[in-house]
Amino acid sequence: MKAIINHLYGGPDALRYHDIAAPAVGADELLIRVHHAAVNPLDWHLLTGTPYLVRPTSGLRRPKQIVRGADMAGVVESVGDSVTGFDVGDRVVASSGGAFAELATAPASRAALVPDDIDLVDAAALPVAAITALQGLRDHGSLRSGQSVLVNGASGGVGTFAVQIAKAIGAQVTAVCSAANVDLVRSLGADHVIDYTTTDFTSTGIRHDVLLDTVGNRPLSACRQVLARTGVYVMVSGPKASKIFGPVKRMVAAHATFAVSSQRAATVFADETAGDLCALIDMMNRGELRSVIDRRYCLADAAEAIRYVETGRARGKVIIDVIEATT
């Protein structure tokens, strides 16, 4: 089968479009014929092995998992002996290593059925980004109906889902993005939009119950001024300049900054569970959630897709159409 692999850490030039053996399916896994995969900043981190803090789990000197990609949607080819609730031919969305390939395995505990009326392209965009948004707002931010939330980086992969999920919860949403993306985030339900090229969102004097920060580009002291007395600063990402610590440096600083305050800080590392994938699929079915797709690439051009995501200019999600490799 065709796959995108890297045997050594490096940039996109380290990726190879290669024939490799199909993976064996474990007892608790599904073997999925991948139709579409989504690109995430995670793919860059695992490709480059940065920050170095990821290497104890990803591989100290070279990647343990050579096939890139995490988010996938496709059709079940075979089912592990211990798996229930899935059958060959089912349309599914899942999160697991090795998504940039014609065939990939995923634990059944990290997969969900996709109804026929939901496009697999839209489903593929969900796992990492939408679950990060959902868990960031619901679990870490404890966002409730009637509260207010500010989403910094509202036009990105996590941000576009966060705006919609916050509205579905019943919150007032203020979105921060560039002028070019104002209409997009308004179409997703944002009540107020701040153009960061003209206005510093930390200087408006308006306080919010939750600040979901996918960028980490403002001082933590300034972010505190945006929060209500018992508000929550939810950090999804941050500056990546440090090859050793990456965004983790700001995450640690945030927890220290908020430690002696009635406000609090939380850090999101998405846990892609079947339950939350099902919840997101249900939201799509009810018309409360849609995937924003910026660009689509064929499998052979996965390196270009990762380069584009790393620019930080993607609106919503970038998709790799894996199924083209078989047609």
Order of alpha helices (4+ residues) and beta strands (2+ residues): beta-beta-beta-alpha-alpha-beta-beta-beta-beta-alpha-alpha-beta-alpha-beta-alpha-beta-beta-alpha-beta-alpha-beta-alpha-beta-alpha-beta
